[in-house]
């Protein structure tokens, strides 16, 4: 929306209307990445039982496409910096649609592995890199709040997808549930093509100057970058393990698919508000200080999982976990911008996500292997308690650093 003199009209909170449009598209883009993981999590148990697979077999095929994602996402970040988000998102959504259709029709592990050829690049293109770039480059004043809304909207939508996937599982089976995801990706590609303008979300040397006024690229020699990556390797390992294995963990405790989906779905829906709160908080202190609070919250959430509590207690757990989980995801982009500016944001975010995906792959093998060996997830949660204690060290060092 523009005024009569061609200048972008100002919308809510002093931001341009196009910034809010970009935020809406960004929410859908980030959700498109998350929807596959959280839409598939209620299907883990029925798929493995129907096809006669172990959970390690299932996770191995999922990790194959994560390896592809890990390799492609830095290049997706460069593409967003160079040409903007529109083309990247459209191609990514269509690739996701092809991959999920393959899953809906699979009968062998080979097909599941092959689906990663489409899903890996698709997730790299539609995920946090393009969605966050749209927000950090279009918002001028309320970037923290906008990133909070971005990830909060992601939580809300993926929570609904999670519950909807469990509903479809009951009524049309797991193949019908996956086909529903494929249809959603086709609709996303059409929407992005119509709504976004060419070039929106790309780098602009005049508008997006870094702290030093120049494009500093990837700060390989800056210890802060490594401290951040070290902490997020652990954070992503934990939250991804929860996202993939928590419904199966609840089913193993004797809960039905609908109850398990509801508990986890509640955490994502509460996280919608929690992410906005975390983003708002980061504007008033620093993103790094807020991250320290969030990691403490994740640590406490892991402790609860040690004990065989009932559904009411897990409902309370879901509310608390939802806030800190959403906050951790939102703060990655905000900490990167706070420390390094946003001229190279696509490359920075792409590199960070690539490293985090490596942690996710290791975490998936770890969790599935522990379950297959011991028949319980409790040692997994105990291990993450120790790892999150370790993650507090780099997070604390970052929080003490000066803000540029």
Phi, psi and omega per residue, in radians:
X1 nan 2.247 3.135
X2 -2.197 2.753 3.051
X3 -1.433 3.128 -3.070
X4 -1.165 -0.406 3.130
X5 -1.621 0.181 3.054
X6 1.533 -0.043 3.132
X7 -1.513 2.453 3.139
X8 -1.016 2.261 3.126
X9 -1.225 2.511 -3.131
X10 -1.448 2.331 3.130
X11 -1.918 -2.626 -3.106
X12 -1.058 2.534 3.058
X13 1.021 0.448 3.065
X14 1.357 0.147 3.117
X15 -1.692 2.672 3.116
X16 -1.150 2.607 3.115
X17 -1.045 -0.616 3.130
X18 -1.117 -0.512 3.081
X19 -1.110 -0.702 3.139
X20 -1.240 -0.601 3.049
X21 -1.112 -0.783 3.114
X22 -1.061 -0.654 3.108
X23 -1.096 -0.753 3.114
X24 -1.047 -0.767 3.099
X25 -1.151 -0.686 3.130
X26 -1.064 -0.703 3.091
X27 -1.010 -0.814 3.138
X28 -1.137 -0.657 -3.132
X29 -1.137 -0.857 3.136
X30 -1.114 -0.678 3.120
X31 -1.127 -0.570 3.135
X32 -1.106 -0.588 3.064
X33 -1.217 -0.826 -3.059
X34 -1.264 -0.542 -3.004
X35 -1.038 -0.621 -3.125
X36 -1.145 -0.851 -3.121
X37 -1.089 -0.831 -3.059
X38 -1.445 -0.419 3.014
X39 -1.282 -0.514 3.140
X40 -1.463 -0.390 -3.028
X41 -1.063 -0.655 3.055
X42 -1.194 -0.233 -3.062
X43 -1.657 -0.138 -3.094
X44 -0.967 -0.910 -3.084
X45 -1.124 -0.870 3.129
X46 -1.138 -0.607 3.125
X47 -1.148 -0.833 -3.108
X48 -1.150 -0.637 3.125
X49 -1.267 -0.685 -3.121
X50 -1.168 -0.720 -3.067
X51 -1.687 -0.015 3.087
X52 1.263 0.575 -3.122
X53 -1.750 2.694 2.908
X54 -1.412 2.889 3.099
X55 -1.209 -0.514 3.059
X56 -1.142 -0.654 3.090
X57 -1.094 -0.800 3.128
X58 -1.042 -0.867 -3.092
X59 -1.167 -0.584 3.108
X60 -1.052 -0.744 3.104
X61 -1.175 -0.667 3.090
X62 -1.115 -0.679 -3.131
X63 -1.183 -0.466 3.094
X64 -1.066 -0.769 3.140
X65 -1.308 -0.445 3.054
X66 -1.182 -0.582 3.058
X67 -1.096 -0.707 3.088
X68 -1.127 -0.783 3.104
X69 -0.999 -0.804 -3.109
X70 -1.025 -0.665 -3.133
X71 -1.316 -0.579 -2.997
X72 -1.556 -0.543 -2.938
X73 -1.081 -0.604 3.061
X74 -1.075 -0.625 3.113
X75 -1.245 -0.586 3.051
X76 -1.087 -0.681 3.083
X77 -1.088 -0.724 3.101
X78 -1.122 -0.681 3.124
X79 -1.130 -0.726 3.116
X80 -1.099 -0.769 3.089
X81 -1.012 -0.652 -3.012
X82 -1.539 -0.704 -3.042
X83 -2.112 -0.098 -3.129
X84 1.668 -3.117 -2.962
X85 -1.589 -0.397 -2.968
X86 -1.039 -1.003 -3.097
X87 -1.110 -0.714 -3.133
X88 -1.067 -0.772 -3.111
X89 -1.206 -0.723 -3.124
X90 -1.099 -0.855 3.136
X91 -1.112 -0.661 3.123
X92 -1.128 -0.760 -3.132
X93 -1.128 -0.711 3.122
X94 -1.166 -0.648 3.096
X95 -1.143 -0.690 3.081
X96 -1.090 -0.700 3.140
X97 -1.066 -0.775 3.128
X98 -1.096 -0.746 -3.119
X99 -1.152 -0.732 -3.133
X100 -1.238 -0.560 3.035
X101 -1.092 -0.657 3.081
X102 -1.103 -0.716 3.119
X103 -1.123 -0.730 -3.109
X104 -1.067 -0.438 -3.095
X105 -1.902 0.168 -3.031
X106 -1.352 2.624 3.026
X107 -2.292 -0.183 -3.122
X108 -2.272 2.780 3.084
X109 -1.113 -0.556 -3.139
X110 -1.024 -0.744 3.113
X111 -1.136 -0.685 3.110
X112 -1.075 -0.773 3.099
X113 -1.107 -0.763 -3.097
X114 -1.120 -0.528 3.132
X115 -1.050 -0.430 3.136
X116 -1.151 -0.358 3.095
X117 -1.072 -0.562 3.109
X118 -1.673 -0.695 -3.032
X119 -1.273 -0.677 -3.139
X120 -1.000 -1.001 3.085
X121 -1.093 -0.602 3.134
X122 -1.089 -0.808 3.118
X123 -1.150 -0.631 3.089
X124 -1.065 -0.647 -3.066
X125 -1.398 -0.656 -3.028
X126 -1.636 -0.039 -2.989
X127 -1.474 -2.562 -2.993
X128 -1.153 -0.453 -3.084
X129 -1.107 -0.980 -3.118
X130 -1.199 -0.762 -3.107
X131 -1.105 -0.781 -3.140
X132 -1.215 -0.624 3.116
X133 -1.077 -0.710 3.082
X134 -0.982 -0.746 -3.057
X135 -1.310 -0.871 -3.045
X136 -1.183 -0.385 -3.131
X137 -1.664 -0.352 -3.138
X138 -1.679 -0.466 3.141
X139 -1.587 2.361 -3.093
X140 -1.849 -0.602 -2.964
X141 -2.016 -0.674 -3.028
X142 -2.010 0.877 -3.068
X143 -1.125 -0.728 3.141
X144 -1.076 -0.808 3.109
X145 -1.092 -0.723 -3.118
X146 -1.132 -0.733 3.075
X147 -1.126 -0.626 3.061
X148 -1.081 -0.764 3.103
X149 -1.145 -0.693 3.118
X150 -0.962 -0.912 -3.094
X151 -1.376 -0.486 3.033
X152 -1.158 -0.734 3.062
X153 -1.095 -0.658 3.068
X154 -1.034 -0.820 3.127
X155 -1.053 -0.753 -3.122
X156 -1.097 -0.833 -3.096
X157 -1.182 -0.775 -3.135
X158 -1.197 -0.513 3.032
X159 -1.106 -0.730 3.095
X160 -1.180 -0.669 3.086
X161 -1.096 -0.726 3.141
X162 -1.041 -0.868 3.128
X163 -1.166 -0.716 3.122
X164 -1.104 -0.639 3.107
X165 -1.122 -0.715 3.089
X166 -1.120 -0.667 3.109
X167 -1.112 -0.827 3.129
X168 -1.118 -0.615 3.090
X169 -0.993 -0.754 -3.112
X170 -1.193 -0.656 -2.980
X171 -1.701 -0.567 -3.109
X172 -2.251 0.102 3.108
X173 1.443 3.007 -3.052
X174 -1.208 -0.532 3.123
X175 -1.170 -0.715 3.099
X176 -1.131 -0.648 3.124
X177 -1.117 -0.738 3.136
X178 -1.203 -0.662 3.097
X179 -1.080 -0.612 3.077
X180 -1.088 -0.660 3.062
X181 -1.096 -0.728 -3.136
X182 -1.044 -0.743 3.120
X183 -1.078 -0.658 3.124
X184 -1.102 -0.645 3.132
X185 -1.202 -0.622 3.078
X186 -1.110 -0.771 3.115
X187 -1.089 -0.673 3.126
X188 -1.094 -0.766 3.140
X189 -1.022 -0.758 -3.140
X190 -1.133 -0.741 -3.116
X191 -1.124 -0.808 -3.123
X192 -1.073 -0.733 -3.126
X193 -1.070 -0.640 -3.101
X194 -1.387 -0.694 -2.951
X195 -1.520 -0.755 -3.066
X196 -1.374 2.622 3.029
X197 -1.608 2.619 3.052
X198 -1.009 2.333 3.070
X199 1.575 -0.195 3.129
X200 -1.125 2.309 3.135
X201 1.643 -0.061 -3.136
X202 -1.482 2.879 -3.123
X203 -1.223 2.570 3.074
X204 -2.382 2.006 -3.017
X205 -1.091 -0.519 3.130
X206 -1.423 -0.720 -3.085
X207 -1.384 -0.632 -2.963
X208 -1.932 0.661 3.141
X209 -1.015 2.439 3.125
X210 -1.351 -3.091 -3.119
X211 -0.966 -0.730 -3.126
X212 -1.537 0.056 3.140
X213 1.367 0.270 -3.128
X214 -2.533 2.886 3.101
X215 -1.409 1.892 -3.067
X216 -1.592 -0.059 3.129
X217 1.120 -2.649 3.119
X218 -1.458 2.144 -3.048
X219 -1.419 1.155 -3.054
X220 -1.044 -0.519 -3.080
X221 -1.620 0.043 -3.134
X222 -1.615 2.047 -3.080
X223 -1.076 -0.436 3.141
X224 -1.126 -0.621 3.126
X225 -1.107 -0.734 -3.138
X226 -1.250 -0.638 3.065
X227 -1.072 -0.746 3.132
X228 -1.128 -0.805 3.139
X229 -1.100 -0.698 3.123
X230 -1.052 -0.743 3.115
X231 -1.170 -0.733 -3.069
X232 -1.305 -0.381 2.997
X233 -1.025 -0.778 3.131
X234 -1.257 -0.768 -3.117
X235 -1.048 -0.848 -3.121
X236 -1.159 -0.634 3.075
X237 -1.030 -0.766 -3.113
X238 -1.205 -0.901 -3.042
X239 -1.191 -0.557 3.093
X240 -1.230 -0.688 3.085
X241 -1.075 -0.738 3.078
X242 -1.068 -0.821 -3.082
X243 -1.074 -0.668 -3.083
X244 -1.496 -0.684 -2.954
X245 -1.822 -0.256 -3.061
X246 -1.060 -0.771 3.101
X247 -1.047 -0.731 3.100
X248 -1.149 -0.647 3.067
X249 -1.015 -0.782 3.118
X250 -1.198 -0.672 3.095
X251 -1.091 -0.663 3.113
X252 -1.156 -0.405 3.072
X253 -1.469 0.026 3.055
X254 1.737 0.134 3.128
X255 -1.515 2.656 3.107
X256 -1.294 2.894 -3.126
X257 -1.066 -0.645 -3.115
X258 -1.218 -0.684 3.130
X259 -1.172 -0.790 3.127
X260 -1.055 -0.750 3.135
X261 -1.163 -0.659 -3.136
X262 -1.125 -0.761 -3.124
X263 -1.060 -0.863 -3.129
X264 -1.237 -0.663 3.094
X265 -1.038 -0.642 3.092
X266 -1.073 -0.710 -3.126
X267 -1.085 -0.676 -3.134
X268 -1.273 -0.618 3.131
X269 -1.235 -0.709 3.042
X270 -1.116 -0.634 3.122
X271 -1.064 -0.420 3.093
X272 -1.036 -0.774 3.082
X273 -1.323 -0.635 -3.126
X274 -1.102 -0.668 3.134
X275 -1.119 -0.710 3.097
X276 -1.110 -0.729 3.100
X277 -1.068 -0.763 -3.136
X278 -1.140 -0.759 3.103
X279 -1.069 -0.745 3.106
X280 -1.096 -0.721 3.133
X281 -1.107 -0.683 -3.107
X282 -1.127 -0.423 3.097
X283 -1.297 -0.359 -3.046
X284 -1.775 -0.436 3.008
X285 -2.006 -1.972 2.951
X286 -2.433 2.781 3.097
X287 -1.102 -0.620 -3.112
X288 -1.210 -0.707 3.096
X289 -1.140 -0.675 3.110
X290 -1.135 -0.645 3.123
X291 -1.072 -0.651 3.115
X292 -1.066 -0.736 3.106
X293 -1.095 -0.735 -3.096
X294 -1.126 -0.730 -3.131
X295 -1.150 -0.633 3.036
X296 -1.053 -0.717 3.097
X297 -1.099 -0.723 3.095
X298 -1.102 -0.698 3.108
X299 -1.041 -0.807 3.125
X300 -1.111 -0.646 3.136
X301 -1.137 -0.603 3.131
X302 -1.200 -0.560 3.131
X303 -1.124 -0.658 -3.118
X304 -1.069 -0.621 -3.060
X305 -1.212 -0.158 3.081
X306 -1.198 -0.424 -2.898
X307 -1.964 2.524 -3.117
X308 -1.403 1.360 -3.115
X309 -1.609 2.915 -3.094
X310 -1.525 -3.132 -3.108
X311 -1.057 -0.742 3.112
X312 -1.018 -0.712 -3.141
X313 -1.179 -0.671 3.108
X314 -1.200 -0.471 3.061
X315 -1.140 -0.748 3.074
X316 -1.129 -0.745 3.104
X317 -1.006 -0.768 -3.096
X318 -1.052 -0.670 3.141
X319 -1.135 -0.813 -3.141
X320 -1.185 -0.767 3.137
X321 -1.104 -0.681 -3.121
X322 -1.015 -0.687 -3.122
X323 -1.163 -0.870 -3.048
X324 -1.311 -0.556 3.090
X325 -1.101 -0.883 3.126
X326 -1.080 -0.671 3.130
X327 -1.116 -0.701 -3.135
X328 -1.094 -0.750 -3.134
X329 -1.157 -0.764 -3.127
X330 -1.120 -0.637 -3.014
X331 -1.292 -0.324 3.113
X332 -1.021 -0.881 3.132
X333 -1.114 -0.723 -3.081
X334 -1.188 -0.678 3.111
X335 -1.174 -0.716 3.106
X336 -1.038 -0.815 3.141
X337 -1.158 -0.707 -3.133
X338 -1.059 -0.670 -3.077
X339 -1.545 -0.605 -2.947
X340 -2.186 0.062 -3.077
X341 1.319 -3.035 -3.038
X342 -2.205 0.213 3.095
X343 -1.165 -0.642 3.114
X344 -1.830 0.437 -2.993
X345 -1.029 -0.736 -3.119
X346 -1.023 -0.796 3.127
X347 -1.173 -0.720 3.112
X348 -1.077 -0.849 -3.108
X349 -1.164 -0.716 3.124
X350 -1.075 -0.742 3.120
X351 -1.147 -0.761 3.135
X352 -1.092 -0.772 3.137
X353 -1.136 -0.648 3.110
X354 -1.055 -0.802 3.101
X355 -1.103 -0.733 3.130
X356 -1.117 -0.587 3.101
X357 -1.186 -0.593 3.036
X358 -1.052 -0.715 3.087
X359 -1.142 -0.649 3.134
X360 -1.105 -0.727 3.129
X361 -1.064 -0.836 3.131
X362 -1.098 -0.695 -3.129
X363 -1.138 -0.675 3.133
X364 -1.124 -0.779 3.090
X365 -1.091 -0.728 -3.115
X366 -1.067 -0.903 -3.087
X367 -1.128 -0.803 -3.136
X368 -1.149 -0.698 3.138
X369 -1.131 -0.724 3.101
X370 -1.081 -0.774 -3.137
X371 -1.114 -0.810 -3.120
X372 -1.096 -0.502 -3.124
X373 -1.464 -0.675 -3.004
X374 -1.992 -0.198 3.139
X375 1.256 0.322 3.139
X376 -2.687 2.662 3.106
X377 -1.648 -0.085 -3.045
X378 -0.997 -0.758 3.093
X379 -1.069 -0.463 3.079
X380 -1.139 -0.831 -3.117
X381 -1.160 -0.628 3.113
X382 -1.137 -0.694 3.111
X383 -1.114 -0.701 -3.125
X384 -1.209 -0.487 3.040
X385 -1.046 -0.794 3.107
X386 -1.139 -0.716 -3.122
X387 -1.168 -0.661 3.126
X388 -1.204 -0.517 2.999
X389 -1.095 -0.712 3.093
X390 -1.119 -0.714 -3.112
X391 -1.096 -0.437 3.133
X392 -1.113 -0.440 -3.092
X393 -1.156 -1.006 3.119
X394 -1.114 -0.597 3.127
X395 -1.112 -0.704 3.110
X396 -1.143 -0.719 3.115
X397 -1.105 -0.676 3.094
X398 -1.157 -0.729 -3.113
X399 -1.105 -0.514 -3.129
X400 -1.409 -0.309 -3.118
X401 -1.171 2.767 -3.125
X402 -1.328 2.658 3.082
X403 -1.652 2.226 -3.131
X404 -1.247 nan nan
